Amino acid sequence: MDKIRELGLKGAEKMAKVFGKKKVVVVGDGRVGSSAVFALFQQSWINEVGVIDVVLPGHKDENGEWVKGFNAMHNVEGDALDMNDGASFLNGNGRVVEGCDYSICDDADAVVITSGAPQKPGQTRLELLGANASIVAGVCKQLKSHLNDHCVVIVVSNPCDVLAWVAYKTLGIDSKRVIGSGCVLDSSRLKQEIGDDLGIDYRSVNATIIGEHGDSEVAAYSAASIGTTPIRQYYEEYKGISGAELDAHLEKIHYNVWHSAYDVINLKRATNYAIALSITRICKAILTDEKVILPVSVLCDKHVLGGKAEGVYLSVPSILGANGVEAIVAPEYSKEDTEAVLKSAETLRENCAKVQF
């Protein structure tokens, strides 16, 4: 495994907020945003979940026709009231607060950006870039003056890797405080597929999806294991599968993982519950200074993948804590996996070059 690369942070350093009120603000109250607020609200380690959405005034279009305005804050206020009504059922003392402007983020430990157009049936995440880059850039321009010196920004809007880069460029803060939700959810799907296939607990499966959170994602089987046994060895010894048959079997598992979001979107036109749990997992790592390794989307430096992905946001195993990304700990992948993730990096680099904001 490559040497742990510290990103200019002292491992023992903890922000003062860890010992005070713990707060996350979700920007965007659509299906993903509202599901995330509800999931966060139920956690005992959080005190306050803020939520804000857009208010668009009415205006005349280019033909002089009046376009009705949109006030999403009505939904925000309703969601806050609805969720807070059930606070007495929870073990913690959390509450949901609605914001009418970005000052709600002033004391946040983490801000989660979910604003943007959702993925439609048959549409790739990268095809959302044109619509969502300007939305995320607009959010970050308003957010910038309200960020404190320790807040971590998590970009969930798709394509999250490219949009994390947009957020980083717009906010102008340290890259370790700007991450994308990346392949945390994809990796959960992979662990479940493998666990179900082998009949073992998901927690005993050590496997990650790396690269783009999208069609060029890579199932890093060369670094995967069941317990401490390399995954290919485990299949050979306990399932009697090897060689080309095993390659095809693992490829089918990855296909199911890759296609999972498309299946959900085709059935209900959105994915929202599992990504809400993924957001909650990432926020827990930050707010409780957990120092856990998760495959979030991070800005690669010259030490990652031999420097060939430098300047690109993509998912690789990284240590998350109160300061955001505390280290990138990508292992040494096989030649095949490395080539695949570098190809994914080039796809993301090409799409970053298309962005105008």
C-alpha positions in Angstrom: 0.0 0.0 0.0 1.2 3.5 -0.8 2.5 5.5 2.1 -0.2 7.6 3.8 0.0 11.2 2.4 -0.9 13.7 5.0 -2.5 16.8 3.4 -1.0 19.4 5.7 -3.0 18.5 8.8 -1.9 17.2 12.2 -3.6 13.9 12.9 -4.5 14.9 16.5 -5.9 18.3 15.5 -9.6 18.7 16.2 -11.8 21.7 15.5 -13.5 23.3 18.5 -16.9 22.6 17.0 -16.5 18.9 17.8 -17.1 19.7 21.4 -20.0 22.1 20.8 -23.2 22.1 18.8 -23.0 19.7 15.8 -24.8 21.1 12.8 -25.2 20.1 9.1 -27.0 22.3 6.6 -28.5 20.7 3.5 -28.9 23.0 0.4 -31.8 21.8 -1.7 -35.0 20.3 -0.5 -35.9 18.0 -3.3 -36.2 14.3 -3.0 -32.5 13.8 -2.2 -32.3 16.8 0.0 -35.4 16.2 2.1 -34.5 12.5 2.5 -31.0 13.5 3.7 -32.5 16.0 6.2 -34.8 13.3 7.5 -32.0 10.7 7.8 -29.7 13.2 9.6 -32.4 14.4 11.9 -32.7 10.9 13.4 -29.0 10.6 14.4 -28.1 11.0 18.1 -24.7 12.6 17.2 -26.3 15.7 15.6 -27.9 18.7 17.3 -29.3 20.6 14.4 -30.0 20.0 10.7 -30.5 23.2 8.6 -32.2 23.2 5.2 -32.5 25.9 2.6 -33.8 26.0 -0.9 -34.2 28.5 -3.8 -36.6 31.4 -4.1 -37.0 32.5 -7.7 -39.0 35.7 -8.3 -41.4 35.9 -11.1 -40.2 37.5 -14.3 -40.9 38.2 -18.0 -39.4 35.9 -20.6 -37.8 37.1 -23.8 -41.2 37.2 -25.4 -42.6 39.4 -22.7 -44.7 36.6 -21.2 -44.9 36.4 -17.4 -43.2 33.4 -15.8 -44.5 32.5 -12.4 -42.0 32.6 -9.6 -41.1 29.6 -7.5 -40.7 29.6 -3.7 -39.3 26.3 -2.5 -39.2 27.7 1.0 -42.8 26.7 1.5 -41.7 23.1 1.2 -38.7 23.7 3.4 -40.9 25.2 6.2 -43.4 22.4 5.8 -40.7 19.7 6.0 -39.1 21.3 9.1 -42.5 21.4 10.9 -43.4 17.9 9.8 -40.1 16.4 11.0 -39.9 18.3 14.3 -43.3 17.0 15.2 -41.7 13.6 15.7 -38.7 14.8 17.7 -40.0 13.1 20.9 -39.7 9.7 19.3 -35.9 10.1 18.8 -33.1 9.2 21.2 -31.2 12.4 20.5 -32.1 16.1 20.9 -31.9 17.1 17.2 -34.1 19.5 15.4 -34.6 20.8 11.9 -34.4 24.5 11.2 -35.3 26.2 7.9 -33.2 29.1 6.6 -34.3 32.0 4.4 -30.7 32.8 3.4 -27.2 31.4 3.6 -26.5 32.8 7.1 -28.0 29.5 8.3 -24.6 28.1 7.3 -22.5 30.4 9.5 -22.1 27.9 12.3 -22.3 24.7 10.3 -19.8 21.8 10.6 -20.8 20.5 7.2 -22.8 21.8 4.2 -24.3 19.3 1.8 -25.2 20.5 -1.7 -28.0 18.6 -3.3 -29.4 21.3 -5.6 -29.7 20.6 -9.3 -31.6 18.7 -11.9 -32.2 15.0 -11.1 -31.2 12.2 -13.4 -33.9 11.1 -15.8 -34.5 7.5 -17.1 -31.8 6.7 -19.6 -29.7 9.7 -18.8 -26.1 9.5 -17.6 -24.9 11.6 -14.7 -22.4 13.5 -16.9 -25.3 14.6 -19.1 -26.5 16.7 -16.2 -23.3 18.8 -16.2 -24.6 21.6 -18.4 -27.6 22.3 -16.2 -26.1 21.6 -12.8 -22.7 23.3 -13.1 -24.2 26.8 -13.1 -26.6 25.9 -10.2 -23.8 24.6 -8.0 -21.5 27.5 -8.8 -24.4 29.9 -8.0 -25.0 28.1 -4.6 -21.2 28.3 -3.8 -21.1 32.0 -4.7 -23.8 32.7 -2.1 -22.3 30.2 0.4 -18.8 31.5 0.2 -19.1 34.5 2.6 -21.0 32.3 5.2 -18.4 29.5 5.5 -16.5 29.3 8.8 -12.9 28.2 8.9 -13.6 24.5 9.6 -16.8 23.8 7.6 -16.6 20.9 5.1 -18.6 21.1 1.9 -20.0 17.9 0.5 -21.3 18.0 -3.1 -23.9 15.4 -3.9 -25.5 17.0 -7.0 -24.5 15.1 -10.1 -22.1 14.7 -11.8 -20.7 15.0 -8.2 -17.0 14.6 -9.2 -17.0 17.4 -11.7 -19.3 19.5 -9.5 -17.0 19.1 -6.5 -14.3 20.6 -8.7 -16.6 23.4 -9.6 -17.4 24.0 -5.9 -13.6 23.9 -5.0 -12.8 26.5 -7.7 -15.7 28.7 -6.8 -15.2 28.6 -3.0 -11.5 29.1 -3.1 -10.9 27.1 0.1 -8.6 24.2 0.8 -9.4 21.2 -1.3 -9.5 18.9 1.8 -12.6 20.8 2.9 -14.5 20.2 -0.4 -15.4 16.7 -1.3 -17.9 14.9 -3.5 -20.2 12.1 -2.1 -18.4 10.0 -4.7 -18.5 6.2 -4.7 -19.6 5.7 -1.1 -23.0 4.5 -2.2 -21.6 2.5 -5.1 -19.3 0.7 -2.7 -22.1 -0.1 -0.4 -24.0 -1.6 -3.4 -20.9 -3.7 -4.3 -20.5 -5.0 -0.7 -24.1 -6.0 -0.7 -23.9 -7.8 -4.1 -20.8 -9.7 -3.0 -22.2 -10.5 0.5 -25.5 -11.8 -0.9 -23.6 -13.8 -3.5 -21.4 -15.5 -0.9 -23.9 -15.6 1.9 -21.8 -13.6 4.3 -22.3 -10.4 6.3 -21.7 -7.2 4.3 -19.4 -5.9 7.0 -16.9 -8.8 6.2 -16.6 -7.6 2.6 -13.8 -5.2 1.9 -14.4 -3.8 -1.6 -14.7 -0.4 -3.1 -15.7 1.3 -6.3 -13.2 4.0 -7.4 -13.0 6.6 -10.1 -16.0 8.4 -11.4 -19.4 8.2 -9.7 -20.9 7.2 -13.0 -20.4 5.0 -16.0 -16.6 4.8 -16.0 -16.5 3.7 -12.3 -14.1 0.8 -11.5 -14.7 -2.1 -9.2 -11.2 -2.4 -7.6 -11.2 -6.2 -7.2 -7.4 -6.3 -7.1 -7.6 -4.6 -3.6 -10.8 -6.4 -2.5 -11.0 -9.1 0.2 -13.4 -11.2 2.2 -12.1 -10.7 5.8 -8.4 -11.0 5.2 -8.6 -13.3 2.2 -8.2 -11.8 -1.3 -11.5 -12.0 -3.0 -10.4 -14.1 -5.9 -8.7 -16.6 -3.6 -11.9 -16.7 -1.5 -14.1 -17.5 -4.5 -11.7 -20.2 -5.7 -11.5 -21.9 -2.3 -15.1 -21.6 -1.1 -17.1 -21.3 -4.3 -15.0 -23.4 -6.7 -14.9 -20.6 -9.3 -11.7 -19.5 -11.0 -10.1 -18.2 -14.2 -12.3 -16.9 -17.0 -15.5 -18.1 -15.2 -14.6 -16.0 -12.1 -13.7 -13.0 -14.2 -17.2 -13.1 -15.9 -18.9 -13.7 -12.5 -17.2 -10.6 -10.9 -17.9 -8.6 -14.0 -21.6 -9.5 -13.7 -21.6 -8.4 -10.0 -20.1 -5.0 -11.1 -22.7 -4.7 -13.8 -25.5 -5.1 -11.3 -23.8 -2.4 -9.1 -23.3 0.0 -12.0 -26.9 -0.5 -13.3 -28.6 -0.3 -9.9 -29.2 3.5 -10.0 -30.6 3.2 -13.5 -33.0 0.4 -12.3 -34.3 2.6 -9.5 -34.7 5.7 -11.7 -36.6 3.6 -14.3 -39.0 2.4 -11.5 -39.5 5.6 -9.5 -37.7 8.3 -11.4 -35.2 9.1 -8.6 -32.8 7.6 -6.1 -33.1 9.3 -2.7 -33.1 6.9 0.3 -29.8 5.1 -0.2 -28.0 8.3 -1.1 -29.5 9.9 2.0 -27.9 7.2 4.1 -24.6 7.6 2.3 -24.7 11.4 3.1 -25.4 10.6 6.7 -22.4 8.2 6.8 -20.1 10.9 5.4 -21.4 13.5 7.8 -20.9 11.2 10.8 -17.3 10.7 9.9 -16.8 14.5 9.9 -18.9 15.6 12.9 -17.6 12.8 15.2 -14.0 13.1 13.9 -14.1 9.4 13.1 -11.0 9.1 11.0 -12.7 6.4 8.9 -11.7 5.4 5.4 -14.4 6.1 2.7 -14.2 6.3 -1.1 -15.3 9.9 -1.4 -14.4 12.1 -4.3 -11.3 14.1 -3.5 -8.8 16.3 -5.5 -6.0 14.0 -6.5 -2.4 15.3 -6.1 0.9 14.3 -7.6 1.2 11.3 -5.2 -2.1 9.6 -6.2 -2.0 7.1 -9.1 1.5 8.2 -10.0 0.4 11.8 -10.5 -1.5 10.9 -13.7 -4.9 12.0 -12.1 -3.5 15.2 -10.6 -6.0 18.0 -10.5 -9.0 15.7 -11.0 -11.7 15.0 -8.4 -12.5 11.3 -8.3 -13.2 8.6 -5.7 -10.3 6.9 -3.9 -10.1 5.6 -0.3 -9.5 8.6 2.0 -9.4 9.2 5.7 -12.3 11.5 6.8 -12.4 13.4 10.0 -13.3 16.8 11.5 -11.0 18.5 9.1 -12.4 16.9 6.0 -9.9 14.8 4.0 -7.1 14.0 6.3 -5.2 11.7 4.0 -5.6 9.8 0.8 -4.8 6.1 1.3 -5.2 4.5 -2.1 -3.6 1.0 -2.2 -1.5 -0.3 -5.0 -4.0 -1.5 -7.6 -3.4 -4.1 -10.4 -2.3 -2.8 -13.8 -5.8 -3.5 -15.1 -7.6 -1.6 -12.3 -5.0 1.3 -12.6 -5.5 1.7 -16.3 -9.3 1.7 -15.9 -9.3 4.3 -13.2 -6.9 6.5 -15.1 -9.3 6.3 -18.1 -12.1 7.3 -15.7 -9.9 10.3 -14.6 -9.4 11.4 -18.2 -13.2 11.3 -18.8 -13.7 13.5 -15.8 -10.8 15.9 -16.8 -12.4 16.3 -20.3 -15.8 17.1 -18.7 -14.2 19.7 -16.4 -12.7 21.4 -19.4 -16.3 21.9 -20.8 -17.5 23.7 -17.7 -18.3 27.4 -17.9 -19.3 29.1 -14.7 
